[in-house]
Amino acid sequence: MKRSNNTVGVIGSGLAGLSSAVVLSARGYDVDVYEGSSWLGGKAAVLAEEGFRFDMGPTILTIPSVLRRIFAEAGEDMDDHLDLRRLDPQWRSFFEDGTTLDLYEDLGAMLKEINEFTSDTRVAKGYERLLALSERLNTISEDYYFWRSVGTMGELLGGSGRSLPGLVRDVMSIKPWQSVGGQIRKMVRDPRVSQMLDHFTQYVGSAPDASPAVLCGVAHMQVGEGVWYPIGGTRAVPEALVKLGRSLGVRYHTDTPVRQIVQDREGRASGIVTAGGERIELGAVVSNMDSVRTHRELLSDREVRKAFDKRTDDEPACSGVVLYLGLKERYEHLAHHDFVFSRDPHEEFDSIYNKGEPAPDPTVYLCAPASTEPDVAPEGGEALYALVHTPYLRPHHDWKTMLPEYREVIIQKLERTAGLTDLRERIVFERALTPQDIHERYRVLNGAIYGLSSHGLLTGAIKPANRSPDVPGLYLAGGAAHPGPGMPMVMMSGWIAADCVDQDEVVKRSGDAAKGAA
């Protein structure tokens, strides 16, 4: 199976790789996707057993305009391929003191909710100011950061076309001296409300007090476009992308791990070698594998690896433990998405991000989709997904021995804080995923769920560029590449990588672009 050197090869079929393949094929390129696993979709996999169906990875879909743009590349309307249901409240918050607070998309409804939650009217006003700031930060991100390859501060600031005064004004607007946590607590003084808002940064798996304030823009992205659930689960998204890709002519090869990216004498990416030893010529390579592992494991050029390591902060984002709990009876007081918050966020984040140990009293994210899609469980039941963030893998972590004890911590937390008092009696099916499982199953860096961390007030938002500055013809996509993790961002990453291939004209088109392609 030796392809011509006018073919683009995509390594990995996560949401970024699938998005790249669709965009490239829609623009007339010959595309092959090489996936080491037996399924397509990466972390957006499914667990279906004994009448229960769980999304194994991402469960929250925001910014659907990104996905809509990818379908539009092929002249297709996303709504013809996916049945998305808007969720409001977007999530329900449970606190250790027994109180609950819903997060609403509508500003008026949210202000009313906060005013009923706390007697301090300044809290709601602070939330309103935070959303105004968030909208401003999102606008700056659109101008400087999104939909183009960025890998350095120079690329970030140099591509906007702003005059020097406008540039200075925008830089000051992103508050480069401030963290997400610091900004939220400055504007929203109630510790429970600020703890809820801190968790916008958990889309990037990083500590709020160490992440740049520009990430407060995530709040506007979520509130502005809403939180959505695809019928069929988030697994429906990769399935729709694969179906679209096949209709465009993309070829998918499962159970085909790649062990090397080949470089020619000029140093450009010219093909791959599979784990089975097959050498395949390519005109360009898009790697949806973790960007650090791409350079350390697939590229043999030491100088390239050294250059990448020099400019890249390779601290992984956090990992996690997931419990997939099949319940014989669902809980009516749970929303579709719920956060069961820790007693002390500072203790929690210090444990995870500084000490490198599981938090003694963690925040538990729950997805309880049966109220939206009853078919996820037998009649009256629930496919309850429980995620707790943990440190990325350390050498002394042995999750085979750690899991039973930590499972008990999680179950007790849900019983005590979320009101799931008879949870043990309702569980009729159970599976788990640990950081070690995540590391081995998805070939990520040290079990990280969200690629690289976003720590650093000045450069925390900078990830490896989609267009490799070291290897012509190599492009990076996924949560460990620009613009970072989360469903919409990784799909945007795939779009950017494909757009870079197209802009660079390193490969000849094999056919006409689809109607609607850029």
VEXZAMAR-260673 format. One line per 8 residues: their letters; for each residue x, y, z negated of C-alpha. Coordinates in steps of 0.1 Angstrom, whole numbers, plus 5000, padded with zeros to 4 digits. Layout:
// VEXZAMAR-260673
a	X,Y,Z ~ ...
//
This chain:
// VEXZAMAR-260673
mkrsnntv	5000,5000,5000 ~ 5023,5028,5012 ~ 5005,5061,5018 ~ 5017,5088,5041 ~ 5036,5118,5027 ~ 5005,5139,5034 ~ 4986,5123,5006 ~ 4982,5139,4971
gvigsgla	4986,5114,4943 ~ 4968,5121,4910 ~ 4983,5103,4880 ~ 4955,5096,4855 ~ 4917,5099,4857 ~ 4908,5120,4827 ~ 4884,5149,4833 ~ 4913,5170,4846
glssavvl	4925,5144,4871 ~ 4890,5137,4883 ~ 4883,5174,4888 ~ 4916,5179,4907 ~ 4907,5150,4930 ~ 4873,5164,4938 ~ 4886,5199,4945 ~ 4915,5186,4967
sargydvd	4893,5163,4987 ~ 4866,5189,4991 ~ 4893,5212,5006 ~ 4903,5186,5031 ~ 4932,5167,5015 ~ 4938,5130,5014 ~ 4937,5119,4977 ~ 4946,5088,4957
vyegsswl	4940,5085,4919 ~ 4961,5061,4900 ~ 4948,5051,4866 ~ 4965,5027,4842 ~ 4934,5017,4824 ~ 4905,4995,4836 ~ 4881,5025,4835 ~ 4880,5060,4850
ggkaavla	4874,5090,4828 ~ 4902,5090,4802 ~ 4890,5098,4767 ~ 4854,5104,4781 ~ 4848,5066,4778 ~ 4818,5048,4764 ~ 4814,5021,4738 ~ 4782,5001,4744
eegfrfdm	4775,4971,4721 ~ 4745,4955,4704 ~ 4720,4981,4718 ~ 4741,5011,4708 ~ 4759,5035,4731 ~ 4786,5059,4719 ~ 4806,5085,4737 ~ 4841,5075,4725
gptiltip	4858,5109,4730 ~ 4844,5144,4737 ~ 4808,5150,4727 ~ 4803,5187,4730 ~ 4799,5203,4765 ~ 4803,5241,4767 ~ 4809,5265,4795 ~ 4790,5245,4822
svlrrifa	4799,5271,4848 ~ 4833,5254,4850 ~ 4818,5221,4860 ~ 4793,5239,4883 ~ 4822,5256,4901 ~ 4839,5222,4907 ~ 4807,5207,4922 ~ 4803,5239,4943
eagedmdd	4837,5232,4959 ~ 4820,5202,4976 ~ 4789,5223,4985 ~ 4770,5205,4958 ~ 4747,5217,4931 ~ 4757,5203,4897 ~ 4720,5201,4887 ~ 4714,5175,4914
hldlrrld	4740,5153,4897 ~ 4736,5158,4860 ~ 4707,5163,4837 ~ 4719,5188,4811 ~ 4699,5196,4779 ~ 4705,5228,4760 ~ 4710,5223,4723 ~ 4698,5250,4698
pqwrsffe	4707,5250,4670 ~ 4741,5243,4684 ~ 4752,5226,4652 ~ 4741,5223,4616 ~ 4766,5229,4587 ~ 4765,5211,4554 ~ 4785,5226,4525 ~ 4798,5210,4493
dgttldly	4775,5233,4472 ~ 4744,5217,4488 ~ 4735,5245,4512 ~ 4731,5242,4549 ~ 4735,5267,4577 ~ 4725,5264,4614 ~ 4745,5280,4642 ~ 4721,5295,4668
edlgamlk	4729,5306,4703 ~ 4706,5336,4701 ~ 4721,5365,4682 ~ 4689,5377,4667 ~ 4681,5342,4654 ~ 4716,5338,4640 ~ 4715,5371,4622 ~ 4682,5361,4606
eineftsd	4697,5328,4596 ~ 4727,5344,4580 ~ 4706,5370,4561 ~ 4684,5342,4547 ~ 4715,5322,4538 ~ 4733,5349,4519 ~ 4720,5380,4501 ~ 4750,5401,4513
trvakgye	4737,5419,4545 ~ 4773,5427,4554 ~ 4779,5391,4564 ~ 4755,5392,4593 ~ 4769,5426,4604 ~ 4804,5411,4603 ~ 4792,5382,4624 ~ 4777,5406,4649
rllalser	4811,5425,4651 ~ 4829,5392,4655 ~ 4808,5383,4685 ~ 4815,5417,4701 ~ 4852,5412,4696 ~ 4849,5377,4709 ~ 4832,5389,4741 ~ 4860,5414,4746
lntisedy	4887,5387,4741 ~ 4869,5364,4765 ~ 4869,5392,4792 ~ 4906,5396,4787 ~ 4911,5359,4790 ~ 4891,5359,4822 ~ 4914,5387,4836 ~ 4947,5373,4825
yfwrsvgt	4945,5336,4816 ~ 4918,5316,4833 ~ 4917,5301,4868 ~ 4954,5305,4876 ~ 4986,5288,4866 ~ 5002,5304,4835 ~ 5032,5290,4816 ~ 5051,5320,4802
mgellggs	5043,5354,4787 ~ 5056,5370,4818 ~ 5032,5351,4840 ~ 5004,5358,4816 ~ 5009,5396,4817 ~ 5022,5399,4852 ~ 4993,5385,4872 ~ 4965,5408,4861
grslpglv	4973,5438,4884 ~ 4968,5462,4854 ~ 4985,5495,4852 ~ 5009,5499,4822 ~ 4984,5518,4801 ~ 4957,5492,4808 ~ 4982,5464,4800 ~ 4992,5480,4767
rdvmsikp	4955,5485,4758 ~ 4946,5449,4765 ~ 4976,5435,4746 ~ 4966,5455,4715 ~ 4930,5443,4719 ~ 4940,5406,4715 ~ 4955,5415,4681 ~ 4988,5396,4685
wqsvggqi	4997,5402,4648 ~ 4965,5384,4636 ~ 4954,5348,4633 ~ 4920,5333,4640 ~ 4915,5326,4604 ~ 4927,5360,4593 ~ 4904,5378,4618 ~ 4873,5358,4609
rkmvrdpr	4878,5364,4571 ~ 4885,5400,4577 ~ 4851,5404,4594 ~ 4830,5377,4577 ~ 4834,5377,4539 ~ 4812,5348,4529 ~ 4836,5318,4526 ~ 4810,5293,4538
vsqmldhf	4801,5313,4570 ~ 4838,5319,4577 ~ 4845,5282,4573 ~ 4819,5274,4598 ~ 4833,5299,4623 ~ 4869,5286,4617 ~ 4858,5255,4635 ~ 4856,5271,4669
tqyvgsap	4894,5266,4668 ~ 4889,5229,4663 ~ 4883,5226,4700 ~ 4921,5230,4703 ~ 4929,5209,4672 ~ 4949,5236,4654 ~ 4949,5254,4621 ~ 4930,5287,4621
daspavlc	4956,5305,4600 ~ 4983,5296,4625 ~ 4965,5301,4658 ~ 4964,5334,4676 ~ 4933,5357,4672 ~ 4927,5356,4710 ~ 4911,5322,4704 ~ 4883,5340,4687
gvahmqvg	4871,5344,4723 ~ 4859,5307,4721 ~ 4829,5320,4701 ~ 4816,5340,4730 ~ 4822,5312,4754 ~ 4800,5289,4733 ~ 4773,5313,4724 ~ 4773,5329,4759
egvwypig	4767,5298,4779 ~ 4753,5275,4753 ~ 4760,5239,4741 ~ 4747,5212,4763 ~ 4742,5174,4763 ~ 4742,5154,4795 ~ 4716,5127,4795 ~ 4737,5095,4796
gtravpea	4761,5112,4772 ~ 4793,5131,4781 ~ 4803,5099,4799 ~ 4779,5110,4826 ~ 4803,5138,4835 ~ 4832,5116,4847 ~ 4807,5092,4863 ~ 4793,5121,4883
lvklgrsl	4827,5133,4893 ~ 4838,5099,4904 ~ 4806,5094,4925 ~ 4812,5128,4941 ~ 4849,5120,4947 ~ 4840,5087,4964 ~ 4816,5105,4987 ~ 4844,5129,4997
gvryhtdt	4868,5100,5004 ~ 4889,5099,4972 ~ 4904,5065,4965 ~ 4906,5053,4929 ~ 4930,5026,4917 ~ 4924,5013,4882 ~ 4948,4990,4863 ~ 4976,5008,4881
pvrqivqd	5000,5024,4856 ~ 5027,5047,4870 ~ 5062,5043,4856 ~ 5081,5070,4876 ~ 5076,5101,4897 ~ 5101,5100,4926 ~ 5121,5131,4935 ~ 5138,5135,4969
regrasgi	5173,5149,4974 ~ 5160,5184,4972 ~ 5144,5176,4938 ~ 5108,5178,4950 ~ 5082,5153,4940 ~ 5079,5128,4969 ~ 5061,5098,4955 ~ 5055,5075,4926
vtaggeri	5066,5040,4915 ~ 5038,5019,4898 ~ 5044,4996,4869 ~ 5042,4967,4893 ~ 5072,4981,4912 ~ 5054,4995,4943 ~ 5069,5026,4957 ~ 5043,5050,4972
elgavvsn	5052,5080,4993 ~ 5033,5112,4985 ~ 5032,5148,4996 ~ 5025,5161,4961 ~ 5018,5148,4927 ~ 4992,5160,4901 ~ 4999,5145,4867 ~ 4970,5142,4843
mdsvrthr	4992,5124,4819 ~ 5003,5143,4788 ~ 5027,5170,4801 ~ 5054,5161,4775 ~ 5052,5124,4782 ~ 5052,5131,4820 ~ 5086,5148,4816 ~ 5101,5123,4791
ellsdrev	5088,5091,4806 ~ 5081,5096,4844 ~ 5109,5120,4854 ~ 5145,5107,4854 ~ 5162,5141,4861 ~ 5178,5151,4827 ~ 5181,5188,4837 ~ 5144,5189,4845
rkafdkrt	5136,5174,4811 ~ 5160,5198,4794 ~ 5145,5229,4811 ~ 5110,5217,4801 ~ 5119,5211,4765 ~ 5136,5244,4762 ~ 5105,5265,4771 ~ 5079,5242,4756
ddepacsg	5068,5239,4719 ~ 5061,5202,4719 ~ 5043,5201,4685 ~ 5013,5179,4691 ~ 4978,5191,4681 ~ 4960,5170,4655 ~ 4947,5135,4658 ~ 4917,5119,4643
vvlylglk	4898,5090,4629 ~ 4865,5082,4646 ~ 4838,5059,4631 ~ 4812,5046,4655 ~ 4783,5037,4632 ~ 4752,5020,4646 ~ 4723,5027,4622 ~ 4690,5008,4620
eryehlah	4673,5040,4611 ~ 4682,5076,4620 ~ 4683,5105,4597 ~ 4657,5131,4605 ~ 4676,5160,4588 ~ 4706,5158,4610 ~ 4709,5180,4641 ~ 4724,5166,4673
hdfvfsrd	4758,5181,4662 ~ 4767,5186,4625 ~ 4797,5196,4605 ~ 4800,5183,4570 ~ 4825,5208,4556 ~ 4854,5202,4531 ~ 4853,5216,4496 ~ 4884,5238,4504
pheefdsi	4895,5246,4540 ~ 4929,5258,4529 ~ 4936,5225,4511 ~ 4923,5206,4542 ~ 4944,5224,4567 ~ 4975,5224,4545 ~ 4972,5186,4543 ~ 4967,5181,4580
ynkgepap	4990,5207,4595 ~ 5017,5213,4569 ~ 5020,5182,4548 ~ 5012,5158,4577 ~ 4988,5137,4556 ~ 4951,5130,4558 ~ 4930,5156,4539 ~ 4918,5143,4505
dptvylca	4884,5159,4511 ~ 4880,5163,4549 ~ 4855,5180,4572 ~ 4835,5154,4591 ~ 4820,5162,4625 ~ 4789,5141,4633 ~ 4771,5136,4666 ~ 4736,5121,4662
pastepdv	4723,5121,4697 ~ 4692,5099,4693 ~ 4669,5129,4687 ~ 4679,5141,4722 ~ 4683,5107,4739 ~ 4666,5079,4721 ~ 4681,5053,4744 ~ 4715,5055,4727
apeggeal	4702,5031,4700 ~ 4675,5005,4694 ~ 4641,5020,4686 ~ 4643,5042,4656 ~ 4680,5038,4652 ~ 4710,5061,4657 ~ 4744,5059,4674 ~ 4762,5080,4648
yalvhtpy	4797,5093,4658 ~ 4818,5105,4628 ~ 4851,5123,4635 ~ 4876,5135,4609 ~ 4907,5154,4620 ~ 4940,5139,4608 ~ 4977,5148,4614 ~ 4993,5135,4645
lrphhdwk	5012,5103,4640 ~ 5042,5104,4617 ~ 5067,5075,4615 ~ 5055,5065,4581 ~ 5018,5063,4591 ~ 5004,5028,4592 ~ 4967,5032,4601 ~ 4961,4994,4599
tmlpeyre	4966,4997,4561 ~ 4954,5034,4558 ~ 4920,5030,4575 ~ 4900,5010,4549 ~ 4908,5035,4522 ~ 4902,5065,4544 ~ 4869,5051,4557 ~ 4858,5050,4521
viiqkler	4867,5087,4518 ~ 4846,5095,4549 ~ 4816,5075,4538 ~ 4816,5090,4503 ~ 4818,5125,4518 ~ 4788,5119,4540 ~ 4768,5104,4511 ~ 4777,5134,4488
tagltdlr	4776,5164,4511 ~ 4754,5155,4541 ~ 4727,5137,4521 ~ 4733,5103,4538 ~ 4728,5086,4504 ~ 4718,5052,4518 ~ 4743,5052,4547 ~ 4759,5019,4538
erivfera	4725,5001,4539 ~ 4716,5016,4573 ~ 4749,5006,4591 ~ 4743,4975,4612 ~ 4772,4980,4637 ~ 4806,4996,4632 ~ 4838,5002,4651 ~ 4867,5026,4645
ltpqdihe	4894,5045,4664 ~ 4926,5056,4646 ~ 4955,5079,4656 ~ 4975,5048,4665 ~ 4946,5035,4687 ~ 4944,5069,4704 ~ 4981,5070,4710 ~ 4981,5036,4726
ryrvlnga	4948,5037,4744 ~ 4952,5071,4761 ~ 4990,5075,4763 ~ 4989,5109,4746 ~ 5017,5125,4725 ~ 5018,5110,4690 ~ 4981,5103,4690 ~ 4971,5139,4696
iyglsshg	4935,5144,4707 ~ 4940,5179,4719 ~ 4974,5179,4736 ~ 4998,5205,4722 ~ 4991,5226,4692 ~ 4981,5263,4696 ~ 5002,5275,4667 ~ 5020,5308,4669
lltgaikp	5005,5342,4669 ~ 5023,5354,4700 ~ 5026,5323,4721 ~ 5002,5298,4706 ~ 4978,5300,4736 ~ 5007,5294,4762 ~ 5008,5259,4775 ~ 5030,5243,4802
anrspdvp	5021,5258,4836 ~ 5000,5238,4861 ~ 5026,5245,4888 ~ 5059,5229,4877 ~ 5087,5256,4878 ~ 5113,5228,4879 ~ 5100,5202,4904 ~ 5084,5215,4936
glylagga	5054,5194,4945 ~ 5046,5185,4909 ~ 5015,5199,4892 ~ 5002,5194,4857 ~ 4966,5191,4845 ~ 4949,5182,4813 ~ 4947,5192,4776 ~ 4986,5194,4773
ahpgpgmp	4988,5219,4802 ~ 4974,5253,4809 ~ 4947,5264,4798 ~ 4946,5238,4771 ~ 4921,5213,4756 ~ 4883,5209,4754 ~ 4860,5197,4782 ~ 4857,5229,4802
mvmmsgwi	4893,5238,4798 ~ 4907,5205,4810 ~ 4883,5206,4840 ~ 4895,5241,4847 ~ 4931,5228,4844 ~ 4923,5202,4871 ~ 4908,5229,4893 ~ 4939,5252,4889
aadcvdqd	4963,5223,4897 ~ 4944,5215,4929 ~ 4943,5252,4938 ~ 4980,5255,4934 ~ 4986,5225,4957 ~ 4963,5243,4982 ~ 4980,5277,4978 ~ 5015,5262,4981
evvkrsgd	5007,5244,5014 ~ 5030,5215,5005 ~ 5006,5190,5021 ~ 4988,5190,5053 ~ 4950,5187,5052 ~ 4937,5155,5067 ~ 4902,5169,5074 ~ 4880,5199,5073
aakgaa	4871,5215,5039 ~ 4837,5208,5026 ~ 4811,5235,5028 ~ 4815,5256,4997 ~ 4852,5248,4992 ~ 4875,5278,4985
//
